[in-house]
Amino acid sequence: MTKQDKSNAIQELKERFSKAQFFYVTDSSTLTVEQVNKLRRKCFEQGIEMKVVKNTLAVKALQSLENEGYAEIYSAFEGPSSLMFTDNPSAPARLIKAFREHADRPLIKAAYIDSAIFSGDDQLDVLVALKSKDELVGDIIMLLQSPAKNVIGALKSGGQTIAGILKTLEERASA
């Protein structure tokens, strides 16, 4: 690889890292060519970009960014490494967990999720449980709507329920 090729690769990785909110560093060594192709196909189907990288180039790309939060992840770039970029923080973890039902790899070396770094394969279950931003917003909206739905349900249920509520409130006020 020439100096120009390395420079281009670093620049490409730098751009990709700067745009990524979520990425995983994985080890897919010991997988057969067939298994790697199957993994790449599943990544493509789920909108995950998988890229095999040279460790030194990836670290140089991360170091060239202004974000100092990447320092903890440098140690993950040892041995064979591949990167998984995604818009959903738990999608690669779910894919890896499902894939490992039939193979012993890929292993998670590290994951960068919204400025938080998860190190080691033991974090797989934590990463699988992460909810996407849309799921969290949906949960919050559901929680906010439930009291309003209860009031609306009580109002729609008829005069007896409303009369009962008013009578109870009146008794509390007089007591």
C-alpha positions in Angstrom: 0.0 0.0 0.0 1.5 3.3 -1.1 1.6 6.4 1.1 -1.1 8.0 -1.1 -3.3 4.9 -0.7 -2.8 5.0 3.1 -3.6 8.8 3.1 -6.8 8.2 1.1 -7.8 5.3 3.3 -7.3 7.4 6.5 -9.3 10.3 5.0 -12.1 8.0 4.0 -12.2 6.5 7.5 -12.0 9.9 9.1 -15.0 11.0 7.1 -16.9 7.9 8.0 -16.1 8.1 11.7 -17.0 11.8 11.9 -20.5 11.1 10.5 -21.1 7.9 12.6 -22.9 8.1 15.9 -22.7 4.3 16.3 -20.0 1.9 15.2 -18.7 -1.5 16.3 -15.1 -2.9 16.2 -15.4 -6.6 15.7 -13.1 -9.6 15.2 -14.4 -12.0 12.5 -11.1 -14.0 12.1 -11.4 -17.8 11.9 -14.7 -17.4 9.9 -14.7 -19.2 6.6 -15.1 -17.2 3.3 -18.6 -18.6 3.1 -19.4 -17.4 6.6 -17.9 -13.9 6.0 -20.0 -13.6 2.8 -23.1 -14.6 4.7 -22.3 -12.1 7.5 -21.8 -9.3 4.9 -25.0 -10.2 3.2 -26.9 -10.0 6.5 -25.3 -6.7 7.3 -26.3 -5.3 3.9 -29.9 -6.5 4.4 -30.1 -4.7 7.8 -28.4 -1.5 6.6 -25.2 -2.1 8.4 -21.9 -1.2 6.6 -19.2 -3.7 7.3 -15.6 -2.8 6.5 -12.4 -4.7 7.2 -9.7 -2.2 8.2 -6.0 -2.0 8.9 -5.7 -1.2 12.6 -3.0 1.5 12.3 -5.1 3.4 9.7 -8.2 3.2 11.7 -6.4 4.5 14.8 -4.8 7.3 12.8 -8.2 8.3 11.4 -9.7 8.4 14.9 -6.7 10.4 16.3 -7.1 13.0 13.5 -10.6 13.8 14.7 -11.1 16.5 17.3 -13.2 14.2 19.5 -11.1 13.0 22.5 -13.7 10.5 23.5 -12.2 7.9 21.1 -9.0 7.3 23.1 -10.5 4.4 25.0 -11.3 2.5 21.8 -7.7 2.6 20.4 -6.8 -0.6 22.3 -9.6 -2.5 20.5 -7.6 -2.2 17.3 -5.3 -5.2 17.8 -5.5 -8.3 15.7 -7.9 -8.7 12.8 -10.5 -6.0 12.9 -13.6 -5.0 11.0 -15.9 -2.0 11.5 -19.7 -2.0 11.5 -21.3 1.3 10.9 -25.1 1.7 11.5 -27.9 4.2 12.3 -29.4 1.8 14.9 -27.3 1.3 18.0 -28.4 -2.3 18.7 -28.7 -3.6 15.1 -25.1 -5.0 14.9 -25.3 -6.5 18.3 -28.6 -8.3 17.4 -27.1 -9.4 14.1 -23.9 -10.8 15.9 -26.0 -12.6 18.5 -28.1 -14.3 15.9 -25.1 -15.1 13.7 -23.3 -16.7 16.7 -26.0 -19.3 17.0 -24.2 -21.0 14.1 -20.6 -19.8 14.5 -18.3 -18.7 17.3 -17.5 -15.3 15.8 -17.7 -12.4 15.2 -16.6 -11.1 18.6 -17.2 -7.6 19.7 -14.0 -5.8 20.6 -15.6 -2.5 21.3 -18.7 -0.4 20.4 -19.1 3.4 20.2 -22.6 4.4 20.9 -23.4 8.2 21.2 -20.1 9.1 22.9 -20.2 6.0 25.2 -17.7 3.2 24.7 -18.5 -0.4 25.4 -15.4 -2.7 25.5 -15.4 -6.4 25.2 -17.6 -9.2 24.0 -19.2 -9.5 27.4 -21.1 -6.3 26.6 -23.1 -8.1 23.9 -26.3 -8.5 25.9 -26.2 -4.9 27.0 -25.8 -3.7 23.4 -28.7 -6.0 22.3 -31.0 -4.4 24.9 -30.3 -0.8 23.7 -33.2 0.9 22.2 -33.0 3.1 19.1 -33.9 6.8 19.4 -37.3 6.2 17.7 -38.1 3.4 20.2 -37.3 5.7 23.1 -39.4 8.5 21.7 -42.3 6.1 21.2 -42.0 4.9 24.8 -42.0 8.5 26.1 -45.0 9.4 24.0 -46.8 6.3 25.2 -46.1 7.2 28.8 -47.3 10.8 28.3 -50.5 9.7 26.6 -51.6 7.1 29.1 -52.9 9.6 31.8 -54.8 11.5 29.1 -56.3 8.3 27.8 -57.5 7.4 31.3 -59.2 10.7 31.6 -60.8 10.5 28.1 -61.9 6.9 28.9 -63.5 8.0 32.1 -65.3 10.8 30.3 -66.5 8.5 27.5 -67.7 5.8 29.9 -70.9 7.6 30.7 -72.5 9.8 33.3 -72.4 7.2 36.2 -68.6 7.2 36.3 -68.4 11.0 36.1 -71.0 11.3 38.8 -69.1 8.8 41.0 -65.9 10.7 40.5 -67.5 14.1 41.3 -69.2 12.6 44.4 -65.9 11.2 45.6 -64.1 14.5 45.1 -66.9 16.3 46.9 -66.7 13.9 49.9 -62.9 14.4 50.0 -63.3 18.1 50.0 -65.8 18.1 52.8 -63.8 15.7 55.0 
